[in-house]
Amino acid sequence: MVRMEAKASSSLGVILLLVVIAEAAVSKGSFEDNFSIMWSEDHFSTSKDGQIWYLSLDKDTGCGFQTKQRYRFGWFSMKLKLVAGDSAGVVTAYYMCSENGAGPERDELDFEFLGNRRGQPFLIQTNVYKNGTGGREMRHMLWFDPTEDYHTYSILWNNHQIVFFVDRVPIRVFKNNGKENNFFPNEKPMYLFSSIWNADEWATRGGLEKTNWKLAPFVSSYKDFSVDGCQWKDPYPACVSTTTDNWWDQYSAWHLSDDQKKDYAWVQRNLVIYDYCNDSQRYPILPEECSLSPWD
């Protein structure tokens, strides 16, 4: 754990040095510059200086926001602090999606933080959708308490791979095969969203643990949104082409660095709770993408 915390706070090879430089150069802007409230504006608030944003959930409703712009490929990052205490049944979602709603043809990249009883660990679930088809869940434990402080959750998305990062540590790698396929979302621009909502029918121990509404409101908080990506402009922006003009589309971003591979191997050995590619009962014939190596 000490090794991971130290490495998470340092540069993980050339790609992450580029990320740090890029984020320093990208203007983050205010909440109003980047986002719109999706629903329940009365469940949204900010710190006095406007730099921290709070979403709350009670028995009536949750709340959510989305970016005003769509992007196709890039680096997307946000710091989150999750609901403290007994949060069973509560899901905090941080995700990218090609549609404002859960449409039948959507592409989507998900971080979902699954609440738990007090003293039990949060689980983080990731998922990938293409043309409305998901079912590509992975679940991980975290090596820290995500309710005590802010931690950075990021997505690197290019035409070669999608990497989910927690504090600069790659926890999931989803590869493309370089061919037309039904699993890698690379055609539709996406908004970035975050929301808090009740999912006690499935989120904690398969729905056995229900939300304790006596503890409401449940509050998650956000800050330091950063994006360095290809902002979508109809009909087709030049930056979506593989030109290597942007660091997130250069060769070093198509693969994990050597240091990242070490951290990724540690995550795979110690933190993976569920991987759909290992679920032969659910998938007697494993999905095509399960044959692709994250190490390549």
Secondary structure as GFF3:
##gff-version 3
##sequence-region A 1 296
A	DSSP	alpha_helix	2	8	.	.	.	ID=ss1
A	DSSP	alpha_helix	14	25	.	.	.	ID=ss2
A	DSSP	alpha_helix	31	34	.	.	.	ID=ss3
A	DSSP	beta_strand	35	39	.	.	.	ID=ss4
A	DSSP	three_ten_helix	41	43	.	.	.	ID=ss5
A	DSSP	beta_strand	44	46	.	.	.	ID=ss6
A	DSSP	beta_strand	53	57	.	.	.	ID=ss7
A	DSSP	beta_strand	63	67	.	.	.	ID=ss8
A	DSSP	beta_strand	71	81	.	.	.	ID=ss9
A	DSSP	beta_strand	90	97	.	.	.	ID=ss10
A	DSSP	beta_strand	108	114	.	.	.	ID=ss11
A	DSSP	beta_strand	123	129	.	.	.	ID=ss12
A	DSSP	beta_strand	138	141	.	.	.	ID=ss13
A	DSSP	beta_strand	151	157	.	.	.	ID=ss14
A	DSSP	beta_strand	161	166	.	.	.	ID=ss15
A	DSSP	beta_strand	169	175	.	.	.	ID=ss16
A	DSSP	beta_strand	191	198	.	.	.	ID=ss17
A	DSSP	three_ten_helix	205	207	.	.	.	ID=ss18
A	DSSP	three_ten_helix	213	215	.	.	.	ID=ss19
A	DSSP	beta_strand	218	231	.	.	.	ID=ss20
A	DSSP	three_ten_helix	238	240	.	.	.	ID=ss21
A	DSSP	three_ten_helix	247	249	.	.	.	ID=ss22
A	DSSP	three_ten_helix	251	253	.	.	.	ID=ss23
A	DSSP	alpha_helix	258	270	.	.	.	ID=ss24
A	DSSP	beta_strand	272	275	.	.	.	ID=ss25
A	DSSP	three_ten_helix	276	278	.	.	.	ID=ss26
A	DSSP	three_ten_helix	288	291	.	.	.	ID=ss27
###
